[in-house]
Amino acid sequence: MSENCKEFSGYQWTYFLSLKEGPIRSRAELFLASVNWPTLQEYAASKRNGINCSLLPDIGLGYNHMVRIIEFMDGGRWVARLKLPPLAKSDSSEHALETTGICEFNTISLLRQKTSIPIPEIHAFEARFDCSVKAPFMLMDCLEGNVGMDLVPPAIDIPWDYNKDGSPKSAELAQKSTNQRDYVAAVKEEENRSGGNDHCLLEVLEDSRRQQLATAMRLFQNGKAGWYSKVIDQLVAEK
């Protein structure tokens, strides 16, 4: 870990900020506002010999958890991993959800004790939803690094083909992007010239989510990195 830490250039937690309006973003924003962050800081300080701490602005977000970095006055860092409420109405009771959290804690602790996998130590754990922090949470060692999905540019492809801002590095990819923009502009001009009220093709081309999905399927079929290389060919061969 020491060599990786020297090369580490900072957290790039972009998923939360990139979310568009919708249920996932709404849940995250409501949760962020509902958590008692000052109480969490006080609790973390009490678990580390009373050393004062603060929350860094970075917000990590997954489907089930929100993550914040706690930085202590002596430079040490922990991660607060908080359980999000279910996105949809759940049939599971609060007790069942708490039991799931306890099982997760026990599994992480067991793996840390019995294996050499680099798993962060859990310094504190609260399974109850009605605790003073207002959400179940774990306080864990902070391992420097980023989630893969936060490092891949918006265009779904292998990340090393792109700069940090998502622009393509190679002249070939840059030309493809230019050609795509020119094509969309030509379609828009033609559909406007025809005088129709419908812009069916234009709407599809300008919908980034549709385009990213189509690109993902193409890359999946081509066996690009990250899309289970040649899975389709393997399935066909097995038939």
Helices and strands as residue ranges (DSSP letters): H 2-7, H 15-18, H 23-34, H 37-46, E 53-61, E 65-72, E 77-83, H 94-114, E 122-126, E 137-141, H 148-151, G 159-161, H 171-193, H 200-206, H 208-222, H 231-238
